[in-house]
Amino acid sequence: METKEKKTADLNKYMSEYMKKKYSENPSQHRRYKNSLNIKKKYHITDEIWEKYKDNLYAVVSLKEIIDGLPDGFFERFLMDYKTLRFEKKE
């Protein structure tokens, strides 16, 4: 008969391996979700907003902060040019 401590240790080891495997399957999605949970802790986020953006909430809050920091009318100008802007990285 196994002891409670052994079962708990086995479960902890299993969960640790499971989470490592799950993270390695899609690390960017996992990172977005974790960042969004941190945003949910720092800000007053309604359930409606959470359901709408879920793991993209971090990006939405970041974008909102960037847009709020721009001069008046600048974001609107950017939106007008958005489809035509092309930036190529230097090699």
Secondary structure, 3 states (H helix, E strand, C coil): CCCHHHHHHHHHHHHHHHHHHHHHHCHHHHHHHHHHHHHHHHCCCCHHHHHHHHHHHHHHHHHHHHHHHCCCCHHHHHHHHHHHCCCCCCC
